[in-house]
Amino acid sequence: MNTSEHTNAAPSVARIRPLKARVGLLGIGHHIYWPQFDGLLDEIHRKIGVLQGLIENNEVEVANFGMIDNAQVAYDAIPTIKAADIDLLFVDMATYGTSSTFGVLCREINVPIVLVALQPLEAMDYPNGTTYMQLCNDDFCSVPEFTGVAIRFGRKAPPVILGHENNDPIALEEINKWCRIAKVLHSLRTSRIGLMGHVLESMLDMHTDPTALTASFGPHVVAVEPEDLFKHYESPDQAAVARWKQQILEFFDTPDPKSDPLTEKLTDQDLENAAKAGVALEGLIKDKNIDGFAYYYEAKPGSELRTLVTNLIVANSLLTGGGFPMCGEYDLKTCIAMMIMDRLDIGGSFAEFHPIDFQQDSVLVGHDGPHHINIAANKPVIRSLKKYHGKPGSGAGVEFQIKTGPITMLSIGQTAAGKFKFIIAEGESADRPIPPTGNTNTHGVFKPDVRTFLKRWCTEGPTHHFALGIGHHADTLIEIAEALNIEYTVTTP
């Protein structure tokens, strides 16, 4: 499929559950200043309020812990901060403050801390400058003191947002980025990921210890039996099946087959099976209260259970678009990568590398499994597949091309010591023809060239799957890796 074949705009799936995060906010000051300068404390509280408003614009809950202006106040605040169960702490460097206000935060608060130095003025009014004006804009003054103390306390230097209150786009984007990261961290530490079946035999890179995953990322891994899914399939509510059929037909194109003899126009039976699988997945999500799902199961040839477990792709793609990462081939690690990208609102399709185009210096990036439907360039296609290559069964396959423009990839590999590792790359999705095989694909273009990039990618030990998102977000993924204390590498310049 070439994007020029479909003029309809790509539809979008609404998020099924709203994203959540709770962030803390406190201001830093120096108690000696308040009796020295009338009105300064009020101005500092105004500044904290401005920052709170900028944070709340990102639809996160804010716990405001007020002003921390000496060591004792900092110590007294620790129980309240811990009890608030926050995902991230913004420290408003509202004016100079001694690092005794910060040391105990480094020691006791086990969430990422972000220092924000957002001064009121873009520059001092030098001809009319006063000490009071300087103190109102002294946001950066103690930042080096705080970062140095963080390192002495055994923490990494906290990230710093520098800017001013006058609609500073750089500062605003950094605040927004950290609110998105807070949503990722909240989701990871509170999620329940269903896991059903087994690794596709001989895929040694797929094996993941659920205990290690919980230790590193936070989610609880919920054991799912195939029967937990099948019970919702064998006698589904017919109204729900009809609803799924209607949604599928409205959302996808169902064109005639083209060059691949394995494909045919969507059959009534494949539509029925895909709709019933959607009903079953909805029932499973409700029963198990899960936020994502990784699976692979083959079942007995010719059985209804095999029909079910090999016909999850269409519903999985719609659910993934709605915020439930659904990951084939039992790939628990990539399910986490998909969740991270989804919570950043950049997609998160299940992907791997396909044939290289040496003529155009690109590589096909895609998969035959579930995809994040909201990053499709045009209206997606469903084709009936007479067989799945390399797997049992047959049924409907989802085909679309990713939106053109910047893309980011995240693979979560493991080292010889069993530690998780982020392998990150940025590239471009190019508007070029893709094969009409019922699989999602896009042409990935990477610097400095496709051969060099793929060799570099392989040397870092990725899982052969990865999550694919739109936009360039390597810097954000690095911040998440550092917040989780996970090794990372970026394989593109």
N, C-alpha and C positions, 0 to 999 in steps of 0.2 A: 504493500500500500504506500502510495505517495500522498503527502498531505494535500496535494492539489486535486486528488480524486474526491475529496469530501469538503464541501463548502460549508457544511453545518458547523457552527461553533461547538466546542466540546461542552457537554453538560457537566454539572458539578453535583457531588453528593454532599448534603449538609452534614456537619459534624453531629454524631449521635449523642455524645456527651460533651459538655463544655469543658475546655481546659481550665485547670485550677492551679493556683500557687498561692502561698502565703509568704510574704517577704517582710523582714523586719527593717525598721528605719530608726536611726538615732542621730542626734546632732552632737558635734564635738565643739567645745569651747573652753575658755579659761576663766575660772570663777573670779580671779583677781580683777578682770576687766569690768565686771558689772557695776560695782560702786564707783569705778573710775570714769565711766562714760555713760551718761544718762541716755536711755533709749537704745543702747547697743543690744541688750538682751532681747528686747522686743523685735529688733531688726533680725536677729539671728533666728528667732522663732518664725518670723515671716519667711525667711529663706528655707527653713525646714519644711514649711507648708507648701512652698512652691515645688520643692522636690517631690513631696508626697503626691501632689497633683499630677506631676509628670509620670510618676510610677503608676498611679491608679488609672491613667489613660490606657494602660496595657491590660486592663481587666484582671488585675491581681489584687488579692486582699493585702492590706498594709497594716502591720502592727507597729504603731508609733511609740517608741520607748522614751521619747523626749530628749532632754538635754543631759549629756554626760560631761560635766565640767571639772571633775576632780576624781582622784583615785577611789575615794570611798563611795561616791555615787556609782562608779563603774562596778565595784564589787557588789553593791546592794542591788544593782540591776540584773545581775547574772541569773538568779532564780526566775525572774519574770521573763527574761529572754528565752531561757530554756523551756519554760512552761508553754510558751507561745507556739512551739512546734513549727518553726519557720523553715523554709527551704533555702533562704539566702538572706544575708544582712547587708543593707546599704548603710554606710557610715558617711553622713554629711559633714564634710570638713568645713563647717560654717564659718569658722575663723581659727586663728591659732589655738591649739590645745596641746597640753603636754602629753607625752606618750604614756604616762601613768594611767591615763584614761583608757588606753588601748591594750596594754599588755595582758590584762586579765581576759579580755575578749579573745585574744589569740590563744590563750591557754584553755579556755572553757567552752567556747562556742564552736561546735563541730559542723559548721556549714560554711560555704564560701562567703567571704567578706569582700565587699567592693567599696573602695573609697571614692567618694564623689566630691570633686572640687568645682563647684558651680558658682562662680562669683557674679554679683549683680551687674557689674559694668564690663563692657568689652575692653576698656582701658581706663586707667585713672584720669580724672579731670585734673591734669597736672597743674595748670595755673591756679586752681582753687583747691588743690589737694590738702587734706588734713589727716592727722593720725586716725581720727574716727573713720574717715573714708577708707583708709588703708586697712583698718581692722575689718571693716565690712567686706572687703575684697581679698582678705588674706587667706583664702581657701587653700591655696597650695602650700602655704608656708610650712606646715608641719607634716605634709605628706612624706617627705624623705625620712623624717624621724619615725613615722609610723611603720613604713616599709622596712626600715632597718631593724626596728624592734621585732617585727614579725619574724624576720629571719633569725634573730637571736633566740626567739621562742620556738624555733624549729619548724616554722611554717614557711611556705613560699610567700614571697612578697605579694600582697593582694593587688589585684588589678585596680587601675586608677582611671576614672573618668574626669577629664579636664574640659572646662568650657565656661560658658556664661549664660545668663538667663534670657538673653535677647534672641530667642528663637535660633539657637545654635544647632544646626542640623547634625553636626558630628556628635555632639554630646547627647542629643536626643536619640540618635540611632544607637549609641552605646547603652543608654538607659533601656531602650526598647529591647536590645539584644539580651541584656542580662535578665529582663523579665521573661523573655522566651526561654532562656536557660533555666530559670526558676521553675517554669512549667515542665520542662524536661525532667528536672531533678525530682519534683513532686510526683510526677507520673511514675518514674522509675521506682521510687521508694514505697509507693502505695499500690502498685499494680499487681494483678494476678494473671499469669500467663499460662494458658492451657497447653498441655503437652500430650499428644496422643500417638501411639504406635511405636515406631522404631526408626533408626537410621536406615536409609536406602543402603542395602548391603554393599560393602567395600568402599563407601565414602568415608574414609578415615578422618577427613577434616571436619566432619559434621558432629562428631561426638562431643557433647558438652555436659559437664557435671553441674546439675542444678544447684547444688550447694555452693559451688564456686561462683555461679552466676548470681545467686542471692547475695553472697558476700561482697561481690564487686559492684553490683548495680542496684540491688534492693528488692526486686519483685519476688513474690512467692510463686513457685512453679506448681501448678495444679495438675495432678495426674488425671487424665481423661481416658476412660475406656471407650472403645468404638461403640459399645452398646449405649453409652451415655448420649451419643449423637444419633445412633440408629433409631432409638425409641421415638424420636421426634419426626423421623422420616417415614416409618412404616405405616402410620395412620395419621397423616397430617390434617390440620384444619383446611378444608378445601377453599374457604374464603381467603386464607393466608396464602395458599398456593396461587390462587388467581391474582392476588395483589402482587406477588413476586413476578408472575408472568408479565403483567402489565408494566411493571417497573422496568423489567429487562427489555421488553420490546420498545418502550419509550426511550430508554437510555442508549441502546446500541443500534447500529445499522446491522442488517443481516443480508449482505450482498451474495450474489452468485459466486461460485468458485472461480478461481483463475488458473494459475499454472500448476498448482500442487494437487496431484491426484488424491492425496490423503484428505483433502478438504471438500466439503460440500455445503450447500446452503443450510442454515440452521434447520434441523428437523423438529417436528412437533415433539418427538420423544425426548430429544436432548433439551428442549425448552422445558418440558415437564420435569425432567430430572434435575435441571439446574434450579428451578423454582422450589421443588421439594427440598433440595439441599439447602437453599436459603432459609426455608422455614425451620429445618433441623438445626442450622447454625444459630438462628435466633433463639431457639429453645435451649440450646447448650449454653449460650452466653448468659441467659437468664438463670438457668439452673446452677451453673458453676460460678456465676458472678465474675467472669473473666474479662480482661481488657485486651487480650491478644491470644493468638493460637498458633502453635507450630505442630505439624503433623506429617506423618507418612504411614500409610497402612495399605496393604494390598487386598486382604480378604480372600475368600474362596472364589475361584473362577466361576462366573455365571450366577453368583449370589446377588441378592439385592444390596447387601452390605458393600460389595465391590462397586456396584453401580453408584452408591452414595459416595464412597470415599474417593472415587475417581471423577466425580462431577461437582467438586467444590469450587472450581476456579472462578466461575461467573459471580457467585454470591460472595466469595472471598474478595474479589476485586471491588465490589460495591461496598462491602463492609470495611475494607482497608481505606477506601476513600472517605468513609465516615468516621475514621479514627481508630478502628480496630485492626492493628497489623496482623495479617494472616499469612503464614509463612509455610510453604511446602517443603518437602524433603526433610522434615524434622529439624529444620535449621533454627535452633533456639537462639543462637548468637545473632543471626541476621534479623530475627524477629525483634530483638532489642534495638538493633541498628535502625530498623524501619520505624520503631516507636519513637526513637530520638528524633528522626527527621520529621515524622508527623507532628510531634509536639512543637517543633520549630516552625511548623506550617510551611514546609518546603517540599512535601510529598513523602517519598520513601517507598519506591517500588522494589520488589524482589527481582534481582538482576544478576546476570553473569555475562561473560564475554562470549560472543559468537564470531563468525568468520570476519577476518580482517579484509578491508578494502585497500589494497596496496596502490590502486590507481588514484584514489582520492585521499589517501593517508588518513583513514579512519577505521574504526572497529565497530561492528554491530554490538550493541549493549541491550540485553533484554532477557526474557525467560518465557517458558510456557506456563508459568504458574500465576499466582495472584499479583496484582499490580495496584499502585495507588492511582485510581482512575482520575483523580482531580488534576493530574499533571499531564493529561493527554492534550495533544496539539489540536485534535479535531474529534468529532464524534467517533467513539470507539466502535469496533466491528466485532461481531461474534461469528465464528465459523464452526460448523460441526466437523470434528476430526474423527476419521474412521479408526485411527489408532493414535495413542500417545507414544512418541518415540522414546524408547528406553524404559518405559513403564507400562504396566498393564492398563487395560481399559480404553475407553473412547468416550467422546462427549464434546461439549462446547468449549472452544478456546477463545480467549480474549486477545484481540489484536489492535494495537494503536501505536502511534509514534509519540514520543515525549515532546513537550513544547520545545521549540527551538530557542537557543540562547545558552546562557551559562548553566552548567550542571555541577553537582558535587556528589562524590561517591564515598561511602563509608563501609568498609569491611571490618568485622571484628574477628581477628585471628587469635591464636594462642601460641605462646612461646614454649620452648622445650621444658621450662619450669612450670608450665600450666597457667601462666599469667595471661590475662587478656591484653590485647593490643589493638589500638585503632590504626587502621591503614586508610589514609584519606587522600583523595585526589580531586582536583578541579579540572574541568574541561568545557567543551561546548557541544551542544546537541545541534546537529546540522540537518537542514531540511533536504533530505535525499531519499530516493526510493528504498523501501524495505520489502523483504519477500512476503508474499501473501500466504503465510503458512499457519495463520491462526495463533501466532505468538506475538507478544509485544517486542518491539525493537526500536532502537534509534541509532543514528550514526554518531558515535562519540569521537570528537577530535581533541587531541591532547598534545601539549607541548613537551619536549621540543619537536617530537614526531612520534607516530604511533608505535614504531618498533622500540624506540628507546623507552617510551613510557611503559609499555607492557613488560619489558624486561625489568625495569625498576620496580614496578608493582609486584611482580612475582618474587623478587628477592626479599620482600618484607614479610613473607609468611601469611598472606591473607587466606581466609576461607574462600572457596571458589565462588561463593555468592557474596553479594553486597547490597546495600540499600542505595537507591538512586533518587536524588532530589534535584530540584531546580534552583538556580542561583548559585553564587559562589559563597560558601559558608565554612571554609576550612578553619578560619580563625575562631568561629563559634564552636566548632567541634573540638578544637584544641582546648578551649576554655572548659568544655564539659569533661574532656579527658583529664585535665589537671584537677578539676573539682572532684572527680572520682578516683584520683590517684592511679590512673591507668596510662601505661606507656602508649606513645603515639608516634606516627611518622607521616609526613606529607610527601607524596611521591611525584608531585608536579611542581615546577618552578613558581 
